[in-house]
Amino acid sequence: MSLSIALASSRRAKRRALDTVRLTKPQRLFVSDSATQVLWRDGNQVGKSFALAYDIVHRCRGTHPYVNVRKPPISVLVISVSHEQMVPLHEKIWDLAPKDEISPDSYFTPGRGISGKPPRLVFTTGPGAGSVIHFATYKQGSTRIAGGTYDLVICDEPPVESLYGEVKPRVFRRRGLIRICMTPTPDMPDQTWLREIVEADGIVEHNYGLTEEACWPEGALVPWLRQDEIDEYASGLLEIEREMRMNGAWEPVVSGRWLTGFDESNISTKRPPAGALLGVGIDHGMVQRGKQAMVLAAFVGVNTERPTAYYLDEYVASGFTTPEQDAAAILTMLRRNGLSYDDIDYWVGDRPMRSMRHETRKSNATLRAELALKLDRPRERTEIIHIPKKFDGSVIYGFRLMNTLCERRDAEGMPHAFFHPQCEQLIEAARRFAGDSRDPHKDVLDAARYITERFIKPRSNAPRLVAHY
């Protein structure tokens, strides 16, 4: 009997997750705020998205436990940077929405979010019958929401000023609400306009910081993130972004070089053990047009929580080079390290670059073709040189991985990133690069981070910061 009760309880919890929620104090204070416009600007993983999902579903059903809400049905608009970046919020909304009240035409696909044309979640039965949650992206522009009338508009992540200007009229007729949740980042759209509205008391603001207390649901036995996990996450962040990602600071900290975890102990002739994965990262000279930079690296423990990187060698051209010269330089670099072309497990190179002055186009395809000629083999028998993944914040993401590897030490005090002394320019760049995209040091660092991103996964460089609530 007790087992059947437990199973029934488990099934109900999955079907009616909304009934089992325990909020943290910051989440409760946010969803309890009845102001017309509310901003929650805070660090990562404080639970902003879950609080948004909780607030949205309760308002759609008219069952909000903390504030008086409009009688359903209501119309909600959720906007974010892209559908891909909205998937985590979609998942939280789907988990909380009672499944027996949702239209069978509304469904959730892992990795893709709430589907439909256009994507939306429709309540067909229960207290929220008739309520609809619509989804749009900043990339679609103001035309996507023009003409709509909503009771609640959610901006998930920093909005652009022009879109915010379009949002306000959408809630005017129904005297609706606007909610914004964001963690500032160094590469976000300019938020001066939003900060000025907040400072003029035009928007009520919430801010708490990423602490163990802020991650502890009221009445729960444990937090979803312990302080030691939070501290480890913080240590892996670049100094320029730390205050933003920990406390939601408006501005990045400009304080010198980015790889603050790098010091002289990272410089070593230590070689990787047998079985290490080998890769070559290539930058086609995006800062100094046509000046090629390449880094040979090895990685061990890539499927563990404590991987190690070995930056073994580099080639940085003294000036403009042709693809033929670059191919020859790669093979020379491999030979002086006792390696052949076929020893390399993965190749990654930046997007194409064209030098109008030299009438030459640098690209992965042309470099691969030259390598095939040098190796005297068909192009099809050479490895593809992959393009690194690019996304908002990808530069900081890659440097953060490298910085964490540089800073981390094992039980014997050994670092998890080794730079061979023959990587002279890479070492100099690690010592000096301070974030200027025009800095000549950036090219060789980019080559190193491209191959680091390929082998080192986020879970290996920071606590698994999954927002449970």
Long-range contacts (C-beta under 8 A, 24 or more apart in sequence): 15-98, 15-99, 15-100, 16-98, 17-95, 17-96, 18-54, 18-57, 18-58, 18-63, 18-96, 18-97, 18-98, 21-54, 21-96, 21-469, 22-217, 22-218, 22-219, 22-220, 22-469, 23-47, 23-51, 23-54, 23-217, 23-218, 23-469, 24-214, 24-215, 24-216, 24-217, 24-218, 24-469, 25-213, 25-214, 25-218, 26-51, 26-206, 26-208, 26-214, 27-51, 27-54, 27-469, 28-66, 28-218, 29-206, 30-55, 30-206, 31-55, 31-58, 31-64, 31-66, 31-67, 32-66, 32-67, 33-67, 33-204, 33-206, 34-67, 34-68, 35-203, 35-204, 36-175, 36-177, 36-178, 37-177, 37-178, 37-179, 37-180, 37-202, 37-203, 37-204, 38-177, 38-178, 38-179, 38-180, 38-203, 38-204, 38-205, 38-206, 39-179, 39-180, 39-181, 39-182, 39-194, 39-198, 39-203, 39-204, 39-205, 39-206, 40-179, 40-180, 40-181, 40-182, 40-205, 40-206, 40-207, 41-180, 41-182, 41-183, 41-184, 41-205, 41-206, 41-207, 41-248, 41-250, 42-181, 42-183, 42-206, 42-207, 42-208, 42-209, 42-210, 42-247, 42-248, 43-183, 43-209, 43-210, 43-244, 43-245, 43-246, 43-247, 43-248, 44-183, 44-210, 44-245, 44-246, 44-465, 45-210, 45-215, 45-225, 45-465, 45-467, 46-208, 46-209, 46-210, 46-214, 46-215, 47-214, 47-215, 47-467, 47-469, 48-181, 48-182, 48-183, 49-88, 49-89, 49-92, 49-156, 49-181, 49-467, 50-92, 50-467, 50-468, 50-469, 51-181, 51-469, 52-89, 52-92, 52-154, 52-156, 52-179, 52-181, 53-89, 53-92, 53-93, 53-95, 53-96, 54-96, 55-179, 56-93, 56-133, 56-152, 56-154, 57-93, 57-96, 57-97, 59-151, 59-152, 60-97, 60-123, 60-128, 60-131, 60-133, 61-98, 61-101, 61-123, 61-126, 61-127, 61-128, 61-131, 62-127, 62-128, 63-127, 63-128, 70-151, 72-123, 72-127, 72-128, 72-129, 72-130, 72-131, 73-123, 73-128, 73-129, 73-130, 73-131, 73-132, 74-131, 74-151, 74-152, 75-131, 75-132, 75-134, 75-148, 75-149, 75-150, 75-151, 75-152, 76-131, 76-132, 76-133, 76-134, 76-150, 76-151, 76-152, 76-153, 76-154, 77-133, 77-134, 77-135, 77-136, 77-145, 77-148, 77-150, 77-152, 77-153, 77-154, 77-170, 78-133, 78-134, 78-135, 78-136, 78-153, 78-154, 78-156, 79-135, 79-136, 79-137, 79-138, 79-145, 79-153, 79-154, 79-155, 79-156, 79-159, 79-163, 79-167, 80-137, 80-138, 80-155, 80-156, 80-157, 81-137, 81-138, 81-139, 81-157, 81-392, 82-137, 82-138, 82-139, 83-112, 83-113, 83-119, 83-135, 83-137, 85-156, 85-157, 86-113, 86-135, 86-137, 86-156, 87-111, 87-112, 87-113, 88-467, 89-156, 90-114, 90-135, 92-467, 93-121, 93-133, 94-121, 97-121, 97-123, 98-126, 100-125, 100-126, 101-125, 101-126, 101-127, 101-128, 101-129, 138-163, 142-166, 145-170, 149-173, 149-174, 150-174, 150-176, 151-176, 151-177, 152-176, 152-177, 152-178, 152-179, 153-177, 153-178, 153-179, 154-179, 154-180, 154-181, 155-179, 155-180, 155-181, 155-182, 156-181, 157-181, 157-182, 157-183, 158-182, 158-184, 158-185, 158-188, 158-189, 158-191, 158-194, 159-189, 159-194, 160-189, 161-189, 161-190, 161-193, 161-194, 164-193, 164-194, 182-248, 183-244, 183-245, 183-248, 184-244, 184-248, 184-249, 184-250, 184-251, 185-241, 185-244, 185-245, 185-392, 185-393, 185-396, 186-240, 186-241, 186-244, 186-252, 186-396, 186-435, 187-392, 187-393, 187-395, 187-396, 188-392, 191-250, 195-250, 207-247, 207-248, 209-246, 209-247, 209-248, 210-234, 210-245, 210-246, 210-247, 217-469, 224-467, 224-468, 224-469, 225-463, 225-465, 229-463, 229-465, 230-463, 232-462, 232-463, 233-462, 233-463, 233-465, 235-404, 235-407, 236-400, 236-403, 236-404, 236-407, 236-461, 236-462, 237-400, 237-403, 238-396, 238-399, 238-400, 238-403, 240-396, 240-435, 241-396, 241-400, 254-435, 256-434, 257-430, 257-431, 257-432, 257-433, 257-434, 258-399, 258-403, 258-433, 258-434, 258-435, 259-399, 259-402, 259-403, 259-406, 259-430, 259-431, 259-433, 260-403, 260-407, 261-403, 261-404, 261-405, 261-406, 261-407, 261-408, 262-403, 262-406, 262-407, 262-417, 262-419, 262-430, 262-431, 263-406, 265-415, 266-406, 266-415, 266-417, 266-418, 266-419, 266-430, 267-418, 267-419, 267-420, 267-421, 267-427, 268-415, 268-418, 268-419, 268-420, 269-420, 269-421, 270-310, 270-418, 271-310, 271-312, 272-298, 272-299, 272-300, 272-308, 272-310, 272-312, 273-300, 275-300, 276-300, 276-310, 277-302, 277-345, 277-346, 277-455, 278-339, 278-343, 278-344, 278-345, 278-346, 279-344, 279-345, 279-346, 279-347, 279-348, 279-451, 279-454, 279-455, 280-330, 280-344, 280-346, 280-347, 280-348, 280-451, 281-348, 281-349, 281-446, 281-447, 281-448, 281-449, 281-450, 281-451, 281-452, 281-454, 282-347, 282-348, 282-349, 282-350, 282-364, 282-367, 282-385, 282-447, 282-450, 283-349, 283-350, 283-443, 283-444, 283-446, 283-447, 283-450, 284-349, 284-350, 284-351, 284-352, 284-353, 284-362, 284-363, 285-317, 285-320, 285-353, 285-362, 285-443, 286-350, 286-353, 286-442, 286-443, 286-446, 287-437, 287-438, 287-439, 287-440, 287-442, 287-443, 288-440, 288-443, 289-320, 289-353, 289-355, 289-357, 290-320, 290-321, 290-353, 290-355, 290-358, 290-360, 290-362, 291-316, 291-317, 291-318, 291-319, 291-320, 291-321, 291-443, 292-316, 292-317, 292-321, 292-326, 292-329, 292-362, 293-317, 293-425, 293-443, 293-444, 293-446, 293-447, 294-326, 294-329, 294-330, 294-333, 294-447, 295-423, 295-426, 295-444, 295-447, 295-448, 295-451, 296-333, 296-334, 296-337, 296-339, 297-448, 297-451, 297-452, 297-455, 299-452, 299-455, 299-456, 301-460, 302-455, 302-456, 302-457, 302-460, 304-460, 305-459, 305-460, 306-408, 306-410, 306-416, 306-460, 307-405, 307-416, 307-455, 307-456, 307-460, 307-461, 308-405, 308-416, 308-417, 308-418, 309-402, 309-405, 309-416, 309-417, 309-418, 309-452, 309-455, 309-456, 310-417, 310-418, 310-420, 311-417, 311-418, 311-419, 311-420, 311-423, 311-426, 311-448, 312-337, 312-420, 312-422, 312-423, 313-337, 313-420, 313-422, 313-423, 314-422, 314-423, 314-424, 314-425, 314-426, 314-444, 314-447, 316-425, 316-443, 316-444, 320-355, 320-357, 320-358, 320-360, 322-360, 323-360, 323-362, 323-366, 323-367, 323-369, 323-370, 324-370, 324-373, 326-362, 326-367, 326-370, 327-367, 327-370, 327-371, 327-373, 327-374, 328-374, 330-367, 330-371, 331-371, 331-374, 331-375, 341-371, 341-375, 341-382, 344-383, 346-383, 346-386, 346-451, 346-454, 346-455, 347-383, 347-384, 347-385, 347-386, 348-385, 348-386, 348-387, 348-388, 348-450, 348-451, 348-453, 348-454, 349-385, 349-386, 349-387, 349-450, 350-387, 350-388, 350-446, 350-450, 351-387, 351-390, 386-454, 388-450, 388-453, 388-454, 389-453, 395-449, 397-453, 397-458, 398-449, 398-450, 398-452, 398-453, 399-445, 399-449, 400-461, 401-449, 401-452, 401-453, 401-456, 401-458, 401-461, 402-445, 402-448, 402-449, 402-452, 404-461, 404-462, 405-452, 405-456, 405-461, 406-430
